[in-house]
Amino acid sequence: MTETAAATATTRDEPSGWADLPGDTALSIRVPEADDLVSAGFPAHVTVLYPFLNESRLCASAHADLAEVFAAHAPFTLTFTGFRRYPGVLYLPPEPEAPVRALTESLTGRWPEAVPYRGIFAPPLAPHLTLANHEGPDTYEAAYDALENRLAPHLPLVSQVNEVHLVVTDGAGGWRDLRTYRLGEGVAGPALCDARTKRM
């Protein structure tokens, strides 16, 4: 989802961010253990793939394919032990990264048009849990030094990952849940549209 991540990675045309478009979807791992640490205006999460397909393309066949992808991955545990920064962003890197990267690779292998972060970052951003992204270039270092000192006693955090959430945006900063996919099991939640009325 939208995060001011001009990043240490090489960027195309030096963008400082991007706009969420109405109907954009994302697949993410919720980390409720970190909700009280986040001051970025959204629940604690690690993005698996943003953006995914537009909501208009998500019919029964797409959900069946997503369920199959996630069913092939076993649940795993993530641990968060320390802080890292992109310019303007304070985040926690998950350990290990490999299970998150494997999910992303499975999704982009099935849907190669779903390019992580619209291809802005080369290489794509590493898996991360954003804690804060509201400070400007003149203030973020001091502000995040203070925030790290305040949050450090809460680390390490350990989170068991059993599911991946599909969410959609209205393009104005609001996101809502669409479905939850269980790792190693399949899909839970109501259908979004009738079978194959909109083709992939």
N, C-alpha and C positions, 0 to 999 in steps of 0.2 A: 504494500500500500504506500501512499505518499509519504516519503521520508526525505528530508533535505539532506541528500547524501551526495555531495560533490566528490566525495571519496578520494582515496589515494590512487585508485585505478585511473588509467587513461580514459578520458571521456571523449565522445564524439561531439564536436562543436562546443566543448566546454559548458555543457548545461549545468544549471544549479538545481535542477529538479524536473518535474514533469507534471502534467495535469492528468488527474483521474477523469476518465470519460464515462458518461452515463452508461450503465450496463457492463462496465468493466468488472471482471471477477478475479478472485485470487484464491489460492489454496494455501492454508496456513495451519500451523501447529499452535494451539493455545497453551500457554504456560501460566496457569492461574496462581502458581506459587510466587510469581513475580509481579502480580497485578499491583500490589501496594508499593512497588518500587518505581513504577512507570509514571512519568509526568508528561507523556507525549500525546495524551488525549485519546488513546485507544487501548483496548485490552492487551496485556502482554502476549506476544506471539513471536514465532519464528516463521518467516515467509518461506514457503516451499516453491511457489511459482506465482509471480505477478508480472504483468497481467496474464490471466488464462484466457479462455474464449469469452466473447461477449455473451451476456445472458440469453440473447435471442437464439443462440446456437445450442442451448443446453436442453435437449430433449431426451427421451428414454434411451436412445442409443448411446449418447454421450455419457449419461450417468452409468449405464451398464459398463462401458469401457473404463470409466473412472473406478468403479467398484472392482473391476478385474485388476487394474493396475495396483490399487492399494491392497487388495487381498493377497497379492504376491509378496508383500513386504511384511515382515514380522514386527510386532511392537518392539520398542526400544526405550532406553533411558537416556535422558540428556542431563548433564551437569553444567552448572554455570559457576565459575570460580573467580573470575576477574573481569576487569573493565578494559574496553578498548574504545578508540574514537576514530570516526571519520571527521573531516572538518564540519563542525556544527552538529555532530551527532555523537551521543554517548550510548554505547551498547555493550551487551554481554555476548561473547561468542559461546556457542554451545559446544560441549565436548561429549562424545566425538562429533565431528561434522559429517562423517561418512554416511550415516543413515539418512540425513537430510538431503545431502547431495545425491544419494541414490534415488530418492523419491523424485527429485527435480529431473534427473536424467531419464527416469522412466517416463515421466510426463512429456518432456520435450522430445523424446524419441517417438512417442505416439502422436504428439501434436507439434511438429517442428515449427509451425507458424506461431506458436506461443513462445516468443523470445523473451527470456527474463529481462525485466526492467526495460523493455522495448529496445534492447540492444545498446542502451546509453553507455553502459559500463563495460569496459574490456580490460581484463576479464570480468565476468559478472560479479556482483557483490557476493562475498562469502556469507554463509548463514549467520544470522545475528538477531538478537532481541533488543530492539531499540528502547532505551530508557528515557531519553530526552533528545529533542531536535528543535528546540525553540529559540536557542541563543544565536546571536549574530556573530560575525567574525571577530569583532572587537571585545566580546564578552564571554565567549563560550569556554575558553581555557580556564579562567578563574571560576566561572560558575560551575563547570563540571568537576574541577578540583574539589570544590566544596560539596557537590552532590556525591562524588565518590566517597569522600570521608564520611558522609552521613549514611550511605547505603552499605558500606563495606561490612559492618557487623552482621548483615543479613545473608552474606555469602559464606559458604557455597549454597546454591539452591539445586535441588534434584527434582526432576519431573519425569514421570512415566508417560510415554507417548503411545497412546492406543488408537488415536483417530486423527483425521485431518479434516478441517472445516473448509467448505466452499462458501465464500462470501461475495456479495455484490455491492457496488456503490451507485449512488444516485448522481455522482459527478460533482456534488456540492460538499463533499466531506463526510457524508453519511454512509455507513456500511451496515448491511444486515446479513444474517445467516441464511443460506439456502439449503445446504445439506451437510451431513456429517458422514464421513466414510471411515469405517473401522479397518484398521490395519489387520491383515491376516484373516478377515472375516467377510467384508462386503460393505453394504450401504445401509444407513438408517435415515429415515425422514421421508416426507411426502414427495410424490412426483411433481415436477414443475410443469410439464406439458405432456400432451398425449404422444404415444409412441410414434416416432419417425414422421411427425407432421412437418418438422423442419429438419432438413438434412444437414449433415456435417459438410 
